[in-house]
Amino acid sequence: MKKVIILAAATIAVGAAAPAVAADLPARAPAPYTKAPAMVQAAYDWSGFYIGINGGGAIGNADWALDSGLGDEGSHNTTGGTVGGQIGYRWELNSWVFGLEAQGNWADFTGSNTSLVTPNTTNSTQVQSFGLFTGQIGYAVDRALFYVNGGAAVVDNKFTAVTTGPAGCFCGTDTINNTRWGAAVGAGFEYAFLPNWSVGFQYDHLFMGTKDLNDGFITDNIKQNVDIFTARLNYKFGFGGGPLVARY
């Protein structure tokens, strides 16, 4: 019985002393603060094949002159609409973007003027279609792309001269269809609003030069150029690889 009383007394004494001993112990240092990992956002990659559609309008100029110095017949603007498509490939390297593109469009750019040499003749020009084969150099700011382009251009023209007058005159309609190659330069902007979809705007100037056209009777020296403005919608396929860099 005495042993039980002694053990109980010892237990009580130890319990009473525990708070005092704990108070004498040094305070535990707080755990070091660990910063949560930063959010990582993948930069948009413009690399890959793409295909798209475009539409817009143009204003050009056609200057007619009779060959052999017989006189300048005057010039006229050619205006109208266009719709078509494009296919290409881009490669991005450290925000610089390089690309190749082929574009083909139906067009209806028309204009006419009365000849300054023969007032009873009306000369008209119609651009019926055109194609562009260009290279691109651009700079990307994530999903925004600014670029310039240049290369070859081809247009399908229809030139018509309508001469009227009294009965018995040498009158009628002369038409020549002509495919002409030249050069193209331009600039554009494109924005990727979804991972594979982008919308943009492009301007192209076509230098189509001067060419002699003969209808069997008269040779006209025709100089031509065209300014084209189009809105574009592209779909990029996923062959371009992963993100270029990680942005925080």
Backbone hydrogen bonds in HBPLUS format (Angstrom, degrees):
<---DONOR---> <-ACCEPTOR-->    atom                        ^
c    i                          cat <-CA-CA->   ^        H-A-AA   ^      H-
h    n   atom  resd res      DA  || num        DHA   H-A  angle D-A-AA Bond
n    s   type  num  typ     dist DA aas  dist angle  dist       angle   num
A0005-ILE N   A0001-MET O   3.11 MM   4  6.42 159.0  2.15 149.3 154.4     1
A0006-ILE N   A0002-LYS O   2.91 MM   4  6.16 154.1  1.98 148.3 155.6     2
A0007-LEU N   A0003-LYS O   2.96 MM   4  6.17 161.1  1.99 152.1 156.2     3
A0008-ALA N   A0004-VAL O   3.01 MM   4  6.17 159.1  2.06 147.9 153.6     4
A0009-ALA N   A0005-ILE O   3.05 MM   4  6.19 155.7  2.11 143.2 149.7     5
A0010-ALA N   A0006-ILE O   2.99 MM   4  6.23 151.4  2.07 144.5 152.4     6
A0011-THR N   A0007-LEU O   2.97 MM   4  6.22 156.3  2.03 148.1 154.1     7
A0012-ILE N   A0008-ALA O   3.09 MM   4  6.33 159.8  2.13 148.5 153.3     8
A0013-ALA N   A0009-ALA O   3.06 MM   4  6.25 154.3  2.13 143.8 150.8     9
A0014-VAL N   A0010-ALA O   2.97 MM   4  6.21 159.1  2.01 151.0 156.0    10
A0015-GLY N   A0011-THR O   3.00 MM   4  6.22 161.9  2.03 149.8 154.6    11
A0016-ALA N   A0012-ILE O   3.03 MM   4  6.21 150.9  2.12 145.1 152.6    12
A0017-ALA N   A0013-ALA O   3.13 MM   4  6.30 142.2  2.27 141.0 150.6    13
A0017-ALA N   A0014-VAL O   3.18 MM   3  5.18 125.0  2.49  94.1 108.0    14
A0018-ALA N   A0014-VAL O   3.09 MM   4  6.22 132.3  2.33 145.9 157.7    15
A0021-VAL N   A0017-ALA O   3.08 MM   4  6.35 156.4  2.13 155.0 162.2    16
A0022-ALA N   A0018-ALA O   2.89 MM   4  6.13 162.5  1.92 157.9 162.9    17
A0023-ALA N   A0019-PRO O   2.92 MM   4  6.10 147.1  2.03 143.9 152.5    18
A0024-ASP N   A0020-ALA O   3.26 MM   4  6.50 136.5  2.46 136.5 146.6    19
A0024-ASP N   A0021-VAL O   3.08 MM   3  5.23 131.4  2.32  97.9 110.8    20
A0025-LEU N   A0022-ALA O   3.21 MM   3  5.29 149.3  2.31  99.6 108.5    21
A0041-GLN N   A0247-ARG O   2.79 MM 206  5.13 173.7  1.79 160.8 162.1    22
A0247-ARG N   A0041-GLN O   2.95 MM 206  5.13 161.8  1.98 144.6 149.6    23
A0043-ALA N   A0245-VAL O   3.29 MM 202  5.83 170.2  2.30 164.6 162.1    24
A0048-GLY N   A0090-ARG O   2.84 MM  42  5.43 155.3  1.90 148.9 144.6    25
A0090-ARG N   A0048-GLY O   3.05 MM  42  5.43 158.4  2.10 136.2 141.7    26
A0237-PHE N   A0049-PHE O   2.80 MM 188  5.54 157.8  1.85 155.0 162.8    27
A0050-TYR N   A0088-GLY O   2.94 MM  38  5.52 156.4  1.99 151.4 151.3    28
A0088-GLY N   A0050-TYR O   3.03 MM  38  5.52 161.3  2.07 149.4 150.7    29
A0051-ILE N   A0235-TYR O   3.01 MM 184  5.50 151.5  2.09 143.9 151.1    30
A0235-TYR N   A0051-ILE O   2.80 MM 184  5.50 162.0  1.83 156.3 161.0    31
A0052-GLY N   A0086-GLN O   2.90 MM  34  5.34 151.5  1.98 157.3 156.3    32
A0086-GLN N   A0052-GLY O   3.04 MM  34  5.34 155.4  2.10 129.1 132.9    33
A0053-ILE N   A0233-LEU O   2.99 MM 180  5.53 145.2  2.12 152.2 158.8    34
A0233-LEU N   A0053-ILE O   2.98 MM 180  5.53 159.7  2.02 161.6 164.0    35
A0054-ASN N   A0084-GLY O   2.92 MM  30  5.37 153.5  2.00 137.1 135.1    36
A0084-GLY N   A0054-ASN O   2.99 MM  30  5.37 160.0  2.03 146.8 146.3    37
A0055-GLY N   A0231-ALA O   3.06 MM 176  5.59 148.9  2.16 149.9 159.4    38
A0231-ALA N   A0055-GLY O   2.88 MM 176  5.59 166.2  1.90 158.3 156.2    39
A0056-GLY N   A0082-THR O   3.01 MM  26  5.44 158.5  2.06 146.2 146.8    40
A0082-THR N   A0056-GLY O   3.01 MM  26  5.44 144.4  2.14 139.0 135.8    41
A0057-GLY N   A0229-PHE O   2.98 MM 172  5.55 146.9  2.10 157.2 163.9    42
A0229-PHE N   A0057-GLY O   2.87 MM 172  5.55 175.6  1.87 171.2 170.3    43
A0058-ALA N   A0080-GLY O   3.13 MM  22  5.87 143.1  2.27 154.1 157.2    44
A0059-ILE N   A0227-ASP O   2.95 MM 168  5.37 152.9  2.02 150.5 159.0    45
A0227-ASP N   A0059-ILE O   2.91 MM 168  5.37 152.4  1.98 130.9 140.0    46
A0060-GLY N   A0078-THR O   2.72 MM  18  4.81 147.2  1.83 135.3 146.3    47
A0078-THR N   A0060-GLY O   3.03 MM  18  4.81 152.4  2.11 105.8 112.2    48
A0061-ASN N   A0225-ASN O   2.87 MM 164  5.54 156.6  1.92 158.3 159.2    49
A0225-ASN N   A0061-ASN O   3.10 MM 164  5.54 149.7  2.20 151.7 158.2    50
A0062-ALA N   A0076-HIS O   2.98 MM  14  5.64 158.9  2.03 160.7 167.5    51
A0076-HIS N   A0062-ALA O   3.04 MM  14  5.64 150.5  2.13 147.2 155.7    52
A0063-ASP N   A0223-LYS O   2.85 MM 160  5.10 161.6  1.89 148.7 155.1    53
A0223-LYS N   A0063-ASP O   2.96 MM 160  5.10 156.9  2.01 144.7 149.8    54
A0064-TRP N   A0074-GLY O   2.95 MM  10  5.75 163.6  1.98 163.4 161.5    55
A0073-GLU N   A0064-TRP O   2.92 MM   9  5.34 135.0  2.12 126.9 139.3    56
A0065-ALA N   A0221-ASN O   3.00 MM 156  5.07 133.1  2.22 128.9 142.6    57
A0221-ASN N   A0065-ALA O   2.64 MM 156  5.07 179.3  1.64 164.7 164.9    58
A0066-LEU N   A0071-GLY O   2.86 MM   5  5.48 150.6  1.94 177.1 173.0    59
A0067-ASP N   A0219-THR O   2.97 MM 152  5.56 166.1  1.99 157.7 153.4    60
A0116-LEU N   A0073-GLU O   3.11 MM  43  4.58 149.1  2.21 101.1 110.3    61
A0079-THR N   A0110-THR O   2.99 MM  31  5.39 153.0  2.06 138.4 130.7    62
A0110-THR N   A0079-THR O   2.90 MM  31  5.39 154.1  1.96 142.0 133.7    63
A0108-ASP N   A0081-GLY O   3.09 MM  27  5.74 142.5  2.23 167.5 172.6    64
A0083-VAL N   A0106-TRP O   3.19 MM  23  5.66 154.9  2.26 147.4 154.1    65
A0106-TRP N   A0083-VAL O   2.97 MM  23  5.66 155.2  2.03 167.1 161.2    66
A0085-GLY N   A0104-GLY O   3.07 MM  19  5.76 157.9  2.12 158.9 160.6    67
A0104-GLY N   A0085-GLY O   3.04 MM  19  5.76 159.0  2.08 161.3 168.0    68
A0087-ILE N   A0102-ALA O   2.99 MM  15  5.58 154.3  2.06 155.7 164.0    69
A0102-ALA N   A0087-ILE O   2.93 MM  15  5.58 165.5  1.95 166.5 170.4    70
A0089-TYR N   A0100-LEU O   2.97 MM  11  5.57 152.2  2.04 154.3 162.9    71
A0100-LEU N   A0089-TYR O   2.98 MM  11  5.57 150.5  2.07 154.1 163.6    72
A0091-TRP N   A0098-PHE O   2.73 MM   7  5.26 147.9  1.83 154.1 164.9    73
A0098-PHE N   A0091-TRP O   2.89 MM   7  5.26 165.6  1.91 147.3 151.0    74
A0093-LEU N   A0096-TRP O   2.71 MM   3  5.17 162.8  1.73 156.5 162.6    75
A0096-TRP N   A0093-LEU O   2.98 MM   3  5.17 155.4  2.04 118.1 119.2    76
A0140-ALA N   A0095-SER O   2.78 MM  45  5.06 170.6  1.79 157.2 160.6    77
A0097-VAL N   A0138-GLY O   2.85 MM  41  4.83 171.5  1.86 130.4 132.1    78
A0138-GLY N   A0097-VAL O   2.73 MM  41  4.83 157.2  1.78 150.0 153.5    79
A0099-GLY N   A0136-GLN O   3.08 MM  37  4.77 155.1  2.14 129.8 129.2    80
A0136-GLN N   A0099-GLY O   2.79 MM  37  4.77 153.9  1.86 136.5 135.3    81
A0101-GLU N   A0134-THR O   2.91 MM  33  5.46 157.8  1.96 163.6 164.6    82
A0134-THR N   A0101-GLU O   2.99 MM  33  5.46 147.5  2.09 154.6 162.4    83
A0103-GLN N   A0132-LEU O   2.84 MM  29  5.01 159.3  1.88 150.9 154.4    84
A0132-LEU N   A0103-GLN O   2.84 MM  29  5.01 155.9  1.90 139.6 146.6    85
A0105-ASN N   A0130-PHE O   2.93 MM  25  5.47 164.4  1.96 171.1 172.5    86
A0130-PHE N   A0105-ASN O   3.06 MM  25  5.47 155.3  2.12 145.1 151.0    87
A0107-ALA N   A0128-GLN O   2.89 MM  21  4.80 159.4  1.94 128.3 121.5    88
A0109-PHE N   A0127-VAL O   3.19 MM  18  4.98 162.5  2.22 138.2 142.0    89
A0127-VAL N   A0109-PHE O   2.81 MM  18  4.98 157.2  1.86 143.4 150.0    90
A0111-GLY N   A0125-THR O   3.10 MM  14  5.58 135.1  2.31 151.9 159.9    91
A0125-THR N   A0111-GLY O   2.91 MM  14  5.58 158.5  1.95 159.3 165.3    92
A0113-ASN N   A0123-ASN O   2.95 MM  10  5.60 148.5  2.05 153.1 163.3    93
A0123-ASN N   A0113-ASN O   2.94 MM  10  5.60 156.1  2.00 173.8 165.9    94
A0115-SER N   A0121-THR O   2.85 MM   6  5.57 171.7  1.85 159.5 162.4    95
A0121-THR N   A0118-THR O   2.89 MM   3  5.68 147.3  1.99 136.2 137.3    96
A0164-THR N   A0120-ASN O   2.95 MM  44  5.58 162.6  1.98 159.3 161.9    97
A0122-THR N   A0162-VAL O   2.86 MM  40  5.22 158.8  1.91 142.7 148.1    98
A0162-VAL N   A0122-THR O   2.93 MM  40  5.22 164.6  1.95 147.4 150.1    99
A0124-SER N   A0160-THR O   2.81 MM  36  5.21 156.9  1.86 158.5 164.1   100
A0160-THR N   A0124-SER O   2.99 MM  36  5.21 167.8  2.00 146.4 149.9   101
A0126-GLN N   A0158-LYS O   2.97 MM  32  5.13 137.2  2.16 138.1 150.3   102
A0158-LYS N   A0126-GLN O   2.81 MM  32  5.13 141.2  1.96 146.1 157.2   103
A0128-GLN N   A0156-ASP O   2.79 MM  28  5.54 159.1  1.83 169.6 176.8   104
A0156-ASP N   A0129-SER O   2.90 MM  27  5.24 163.7  1.93 146.8 146.3   105
A0131-GLY N   A0154-VAL O   2.78 MM  23  5.19 151.5  1.86 152.0 158.4   106
A0154-VAL N   A0131-GLY O   2.97 MM  23  5.19 153.7  2.04 147.4 150.5   107
A0133-PHE N   A0152-ALA O   2.96 MM  19  5.24 164.3  1.99 153.2 153.6   108
A0152-ALA N   A0133-PHE O   3.01 MM  19  5.24 152.9  2.08 148.3 143.6   109
A0135-GLY N   A0150-GLY O   2.94 MM  15  5.65 163.8  1.96 153.4 150.8   110
A0150-GLY N   A0135-GLY O   3.11 MM  15  5.65 148.8  2.21 149.1 158.1   111
A0137-ILE N   A0148-VAL O   3.05 MM  11  5.64 158.9  2.10 159.5 164.4   112
A0148-VAL N   A0137-ILE O   2.98 MM  11  5.64 160.2  2.02 150.7 153.2   113
A0139-TYR N   A0146-PHE O   2.75 MM   7  5.43 150.7  1.83 156.8 166.6   114
A0146-PHE N   A0139-TYR O   3.08 MM   7  5.43 171.2  2.09 145.9 148.0   115
A0141-VAL N   A0144-ALA O   2.74 MM   3  5.10 162.8  1.77 154.7 160.7   116
A0144-ALA N   A0141-VAL O   3.11 MM   3  5.10 170.7  2.12 118.8 120.3   117
A0192-ALA N   A0143-ARG O   2.94 MM  49  5.12 160.2  1.98 145.1 151.3   118
A0145-LEU N   A0190-GLU O   2.80 MM  45  5.11 157.9  1.85 161.9 163.8   119
A0190-GLU N   A0145-LEU O   2.90 MM  45  5.11 155.2  1.96 147.8 153.8   120
A0147-TYR N   A0188-GLY O   3.08 MM  41  5.41 166.0  2.10 151.6 150.2   121
A0188-GLY N   A0147-TYR O   2.90 MM  41  5.41 159.6  1.94 149.3 149.2   122
A0149-ASN N   A0186-GLY O   3.03 MM  37  5.17 163.7  2.06 124.4 125.3   123
A0186-GLY N   A0149-ASN O   2.90 MM  37  5.17 146.1  2.01 150.4 144.3   124
A0151-GLY N   A0184-ALA O   2.88 MM  33  5.33 150.7  1.97 150.7 152.8   125
A0184-ALA N   A0151-GLY O   2.96 MM  33  5.33 158.0  2.01 135.0 135.0   126
A0153-ALA N   A0182-GLY O   3.03 MM  29  5.09 161.7  2.06 121.8 120.8   127
A0182-GLY N   A0153-ALA O   2.77 MM  29  5.09 156.6  1.82 152.3 152.4   128
A0155-VAL N   A0180-ARG O   2.93 MM  25  5.43 158.1  1.98 152.2 158.9   129
A0180-ARG N   A0155-VAL O   2.93 MM  25  5.43 161.9  1.96 156.4 162.0   130
A0157-ASN N   A0178-ASN O   2.72 MM  21  5.08 174.0  1.72 162.9 161.3   131
A0178-ASN N   A0157-ASN O   2.95 MM  21  5.08 163.4  1.98 133.9 138.9   132
A0159-PHE N   A0176-ILE O   2.89 MM  17  5.25 172.2  1.90 157.3 156.3   133
A0176-ILE N   A0159-PHE O   2.84 MM  17  5.25 158.6  1.89 153.2 160.4   134
A0161-ALA N   A0174-ASP O   2.82 MM  13  5.18 158.2  1.87 151.2 158.7   135
A0174-ASP N   A0161-ALA O   2.89 MM  13  5.18 166.2  1.91 150.1 154.1   136
A0163-THR N   A0172-GLY O   2.83 MM   9  5.29 173.0  1.84 165.6 165.5   137
A0172-GLY N   A0163-THR O   3.05 MM   9  5.29 155.3  2.11 131.6 138.7   138
A0169-CYS N   A0166-PRO O   3.15 MM   3  5.90 154.1  2.22 143.3 143.7   139
A0171-CYS N   A0169-CYS O   2.93 MM   2  5.48 122.4  2.27 109.1  92.4   140
A0183-ALA N   A0207-PHE O   3.04 MM  24  5.17 156.4  2.09 140.7 143.6   141
A0207-PHE N   A0183-ALA O   2.78 MM  24  5.17 160.0  1.82 154.0 159.9   142
A0185-VAL N   A0205-HIS O   3.11 MM  20  5.50 154.3  2.18 146.9 154.4   143
A0205-HIS N   A0185-VAL O   2.76 MM  20  5.50 168.5  1.77 170.5 173.9   144
A0187-ALA N   A0203-TYR O   3.01 MM  16  5.52 144.3  2.14 143.7 154.3   145
A0203-TYR N   A0187-ALA O   2.88 MM  16  5.52 168.3  1.90 169.4 173.4   146
A0189-PHE N   A0201-PHE O   2.98 MM  12  5.53 154.5  2.04 156.4 164.3   147
A0201-PHE N   A0189-PHE O   2.89 MM  12  5.53 149.1  1.99 153.3 163.4   148
A0191-TYR N   A0199-VAL O   2.81 MM   8  5.50 161.8  1.84 154.7 159.7   149
A0199-VAL N   A0191-TYR O   2.91 MM   8  5.50 154.4  1.98 150.9 151.4   150
A0194-LEU N   A0197-TRP O   3.36 MM   3  5.01 161.7  2.40 145.0 140.2   151
A0197-TRP N   A0194-LEU O   3.26 MM   3  5.01 141.7  2.42  97.4 108.2   152
A0236-LYS N   A0196-ASN O   2.74 MM  40  4.89 162.4  1.77 143.6 149.6   153
A0198-SER N   A0234-ASN O   3.07 MM  36  5.29 156.5  2.12 146.8 149.4   154
A0234-ASN N   A0198-SER O   2.91 MM  36  5.29 167.5  1.93 152.6 156.9   155
A0200-GLY N   A0232-ARG O   2.91 MM  32  5.00 156.5  1.97 139.9 141.8   156
A0232-ARG N   A0200-GLY O   2.78 MM  32  5.00 163.9  1.80 141.7 141.8   157
A0202-GLN N   A0230-THR O   2.92 MM  28  5.44 160.5  1.96 157.4 161.7   158
A0230-THR N   A0202-GLN O   3.01 MM  28  5.44 168.0  2.02 158.9 162.6   159
A0204-ASP N   A0228-ILE O   2.96 MM  24  5.18 158.2  2.01 147.1 152.4   160
A0228-ILE N   A0204-ASP O   2.83 MM  24  5.18 170.6  1.84 159.4 162.7   161
A0206-LEU N   A0226-VAL O   2.73 MM  20  5.03 171.7  1.74 160.3 163.1   162
A0226-VAL N   A0206-LEU O   3.12 MM  20  5.03 153.2  2.19 133.7 141.3   163
A0208-MET N   A0224-GLN O   3.20 MM  16  5.33 136.8  2.39 140.1 147.6   164
A0224-GLN N   A0209-GLY O   3.01 MM  15  5.82 157.5  2.06 154.9 159.5   165
A0211-LYS N   A0222-ILE O   3.03 MM  11  5.53 155.6  2.09 137.2 142.7   166
A0222-ILE N   A0211-LYS O   2.98 MM  11  5.53 167.1  2.00 152.5 148.2   167
A0213-LEU N   A0220-ASP O   2.79 MM   7  5.31 162.0  1.82 154.3 160.3   168
A0220-ASP N   A0213-LEU O   2.80 MM   7  5.31 161.1  1.84 158.0 156.8   169
A0215-ASP N   A0218-ILE O   3.23 MM   3  5.96 156.8  2.29 155.9 155.9   170
